[in-house]
Amino acid sequence: MTSVESGTRSLGEFTFECGESIGDLEVAYEAYGDFEPQGEGSNAVLVCHALTGSQNVASEGVPGTSGQARAWWNDIVGPGKAIDTTKYYVVCANVPGSCYGSSGPPAENPKTGEPWGTDFPPVTVGDWTRAQRRLLDELGVGRLHAVVGGSAGGMNVLDWAVQYPDDVARIVPVAAAARLDAQCLALDAIARRAITSDDDWQGGDYYGAAKPTDGLALARQVGHVMYLSKTSMGERFGRRAAGRDAVRSFPADRAAGYFPYREVESYLDYQAEKFVDRFDPNSYLYLTRAMDDYDLSEGYEGDADALAAYEGEALLMSFTGDWHFTVAQSESLAEACREASVPVAHHVVGSDHGHDAFLVEPEKVGPPLRDFLADGLAGRAVHDTAEEADGDEETEFAPVHNSLFGG
């Protein structure tokens, strides 16, 4: 087992992009392995967690939070794994606004001794990046070997290339995009409305009282549907009714007794029940707003202009069944990299698992990631395919490996 450090660092006064400040920003983190400066760089790899993830990216015997937040990428990060903690010094920090130890709505406001609630300043992806930079300074880490992250964490990765283009040699945005499209913005808005419409939300001042669990549960169910593909839902649930022992999480509507309680409903209720036990409703509001607001090109003429100062390499990974962050969005981002003269590979993975593929299919994510971290774009698995995805040998992005479809 490699060495593991788990704790919270106080980073002093922090001014958010909204202009508001707090006197002492605390960031919870975990670090795995041993830090080794290497010339002008280091062996340090920053992993950026997804929307409701935590700093506990790999278990390695470290007590952590429950549910998916605990060891959420344990099949990717660890000794001998794609992000090898015997080779790299791996850091994952809980972002400001979350509820796993970093400053956020459920944390104590030192001026009042009560939870911040909605008095906590609005946060952005840019705030996440600057907080991570401050934490790494505290840990003695300068230039990073790589920054890796999926989903909202992939946006965080892109922001590193814009804010600190000289501080990272390689970036890996996984299942991410330069911005959310209108459909995903709409679904996030419905999820937030579910929380704020819950009578127990009380304008965000519910701490010490009943938590708005019904609203948070519905928000999670809306989000979870976005993470699955139509194919995977059809194969897993179809139209089948749930078993006799299935339990409804919510009061049934008047007509429910006549109609079947389906497996897909039971699954969503189960996921919601797990989620409300581990996550804070206000944090969900804050973090979805941060993700929705992110736009790589903000302040620039376009995506390529935003990436123009970055001189490292990029590996983009997308999944064919992901309609939350699509292959087309990743390819658009890859084209922006090419226009900005950023060396890039776009590795498309054939998968029916939807957006969750980057979490549940480590055997497909691991090889290209491992090779890219070790050898950059020269890594064999970054480009290794049995045949071109479209039959065109001039394809500019890493095509789909036919074995990913069982071939």
N, C-alpha and C positions, 0 to 999 in steps of 0.2 A: 504494500500500500504506500502510495506517495504521501508526502506531508500535506496536511490540510489546515488552512487557517480560516476561521469563521468568526465574524464579529461585526461591529459597527464603528465607523469612523466619523468623528465630528469635523466638519470641513469649514466651520466658521460662517461668517455672514455670506449669504448667497442672494444675488439679485436675479429674479426670473425675467424671462423675455417680456413679460407683461409689464415690467417696471417695478413690481412689488418685491420687497426683500423680507427675509427672515433672518434672525440673529445668528442662528447656528443650524446649518443643514447637516443632518445625519444621514449617512448612507450605509446600509447593511450590505455585506459582501461575503463571498467565499473565494479563497484562492487555493489552488491545487498545484503541487509540484514545487520546484525550486527556481528562483529567478536567476538568470545568467545574462549579464550584459555581453553583447557580441559585437565588437567594433562600434559602429554607429547605430547599431540596432540592439535587439535583445531576443530572447526566446519567449517573450510574453505574448499571450493570445487573450484578447478580451472577447467574451461571449455575451451577447446582448439577448436578454430573454424576451419572449413574446408578451402579448398584452397582459395576461393574468399569471404569468410565470413568476418565478422568484430567483434569488441568488443561488439557490441550491440546485445547480445544474447537474451535479453528479453526487451519488450517495456517498460512497467511500466511507461508510460508517458514521457519517455526520448526522446527528439528529436534525430533522428539518420539519417543515410544515407538511400538512397532510395533502392528500390528493395529488393532482397533476403538478402542483407547484413544487413538490418534493422530487428531487432527482429527475427533472423533466427531460433531460437529454443524457441519461445515464448510459445508453447504448452507444453514444457518440464520444463522450468525454470520460477519460479514465486511463489507467495503465494499459498500454498496448492497443488502445482504441484509436479511432480516426484523429481525435484531438488528444494526443498521447501525453498524459500528465507525468510520465517519466522523462519526457523530452521537452515539453513546453511548460511554462508557468502560466496557468490558466486562471483568469479572474472573471467572476460574474458578479455584477452589482445590481441590487434591487433599485429600480428607478424611483426618483422622487414622485410622490403622488400615489404610490402603491401602498400596500398594507402589510408588507413582510419585513418591517424593521426600519425602512428608510422614512424620512420625514414625509408626511402625507396627511390627508384628512383625519384618519383615526389616531394619529400620533398626538402627543401632548403639546399644546401651545404653552411655552414656558411663561408667557405673560399672564395667562389665566389659570393654568393648572388643569385645564379641561381639554378634551380633544379639539383639534382645529375645526373639524367639520368643513363646511363650505367657506369658512374664513381663510382656509389655506389658499395661497395664490394659485391661479391657473398655471398648469404646466404644459410644456411643449416638448417635442422630440429634441429640439435644440437644448433645452434645459437638461434633459437626460444626458446628452453628450457632454455638456460642460461639467456636470456633476461627476461623470465618470473620469474625465480628464483630471479633475481636482483630486479624486480618490487615488488615481494612479500616481499622481505627484506625491501624495502622502505615502504610498507604498514604495516609492523610489523608482518607479517605472517611467522611462522617457519614451523612446520610440518603440512602437509595437511591431511585432512580427506580423500579426494579423488581427483583424476584427471580424467576427463571425456572428450572424444572428438570423433568426427566421421570423417571418410575418412582420409585426410591428418592430421586432428586434432587427429585421432587415432594413427597415427605414432608418433605425438608429445607426446601423452600419454605414449607410449612404451618407448620413449626416456627418459622420467622422471624416469621410473623404472630402467633404466640403469645408467643415470648420477647422480640421487639423490635417490638411493634405500632406504635410511633411512628417507626421507622427506615426504613420502606419504604412507598411510595405505591401500588404495584401488585404483585400476586402472580399468577404463572401456574403452577399445578401441572398438568403434562401427563402423561396416562396414569398417574395416581396415585390414592391413596385415603387415608382417615383411618387405616387399619390393614389388615394382611393378614388374609384369611379363613383358616379352618382347613385348607382344601385346600392353599393355598400354603404355609402353615406346615409341613404334613406333607411336601411335596416338598422344601422347604429342609432339613428334618431329614434326609431320605434323602440329599441331596447332601452334607451335612456328614458323615454316617456313612460315605459312600464315601471321604472323605478320611481320617478318623480310623481307618478299618479297614485302610488301606493300610499294610503292614509298614514301608514307608520313612518314614511320618510320624513315628515315634519320639517320640510325645508332643509333637510340635511342634519338636523339637530336631534337625532334619535339615539345618541350614545347614552347608555344608562337606562334606556327604555326598550320597547319592542323594536327589533330590527325589521326593516321593510323586506322581509324574506320573499314574499310572494312576487313583489316587483322585481327583485334581483333574480329570482328563479326564472321568470318569464324572459328577462333580458338575456340570461344565459342560454335559454332555449333558442331564442332568435339567433344568437351568435353561433350556437352549435350547428344549426342547420347550414349556416354559411361555411362551416368547416368541413362538411361532408359533401360528397358528389351525388348526383342523381343515381348513378350506377351503383355506388356502394350502399346507398339507402335502399334501393330496390332489392339488392342481393341479400342484405342483412334482415330486412323487415318485410318487404313486400306489402301486402294488404292484410297480413295475418293478424288475427285477434290475439291478445295477450292471454296467458294462462289464467286459470281460476285463482291462483294465488297472487296475481298482480295487485298492487296497491296504488290507488290514485293519490297523487301528491296534493291536488287541488280540489276544492269542492266541485262536484259534478254539476253540469248544467241540467236543467229540468228534463231534457230529452235524453240525457246520457244513459239512463238505465235501459233504454230500448235498443240503443246501438252498441256495437262492440267497442271495447277499449282495446285499441290496437297496439301491437308490439312497438311501433315507432313512437307512440305516445308514452308508453311505459319507459322506453329508453330515454326519452327527453326528460321525463319526470325524475328518473334515476340520476341523470347527469345534473339536473338542477338541484336535487337534494344534496349531492356531494359538494356542489359549488357554494351554496349559501352558507355551508358550515365553515368555509375557509376564506371567503373573500368579503371585502367591505363594499357596500353599495356606492358610497361616495367615491371611493377609489375607482370603481368601474366607470362612473360618470367622468371623472378626471382623465383617465387613461384613454377612453374611447375618444374624447374630445381632442386629446393630443395627437392620436393617430389620424383622426379625420382632418385635422388642421395641417398635417404635414404635406408639404409640396416641395420637392427637390429644387424646382426652378424658382422658388420665391426669392425675389431680390436679384434675379439674373435674367438674361434674355431667353434662356431655355435650359433644358437639362444638361446639354453639352457644355454650355457656358459655366454652369454650376460646378461641373467636374473638371474644368480645364486646368486647375492648379494641381490636381492630384497626379502624382508621377509613379504610383505603384501599379500593381496588377489587380485585376478583378476576375472573380469567378462568380457567375450568376447561376443559380439553380432554380428551375421551375418544374411544375408537375402537370401532366396533361389533364388530369381530372380536377384541377383546382380552378374554380370559377371565382374565388374570392380575390386571388392575385393570379392572373392568367399567364399562360406562356407568352401570349402576344404582348402583355405589359412588360415582361422580362426582356423580350426581344427588343422592344422599343428602348428600354434602358440600355441594353447592350449596344444598340445603334448609337445612342448618345455617347457611350464610352468610346466607340470607334471614332465618332466625329471629334471628340476631345483628345484623340490620340492616346487614350488609356488602353493598354493591352488587356484584352478581355476574352473570356470564353463563356458561352451560354450553354450550360449543360441541361438538356431537357430530359426529364425522367418520365417514362411511361408508367402511369399509376391510376388506379380507379379510386384511390382513397381520399381524393379531394385535398383541401388545404391541410388537413391533418397528416398528410403523407410525410412531411419532413420530420414529424415526431414518431410515426409508427412504422416507418420503413427504413430503419438505419442501414440495412444491407444495401440500399440504393444510394443513400446519402453519403455513407462513410467512405467508399473508395475514391471518388473524385475529390472529396474534401481532404482526405489524408494526403493524396498525391500533390494537390495544389499547395498545401501547407509546406510540404517537404521540398517540392521542386518548382513551384510556381506553374506557369502555363506549360512548362515542359513536362509536367507530370503525366504519366501514361494514361491513367484512368480518367483524367480530365477530358481527354479526346478519344479514348479507346472505344471503338465501336465495331460491331461486326458488319454493319452496313450503314450507309448514310440515311438519315431520317426521311429525306425526300428523293433519294436516288441521285442527287446532284453532288458530285465530288467537290464542288466549289462552295458548298455550304459554309457560312462564316461562323456558325456557332456549333458547339459540340452537339452532334445529333443524338437521337435516342438509340440506346443499345437495344438490339432486338431481343436479347435475353430478358429484358425487363418485362416483356410481354409473354415470357415463358418459352420463347423460341430458342 
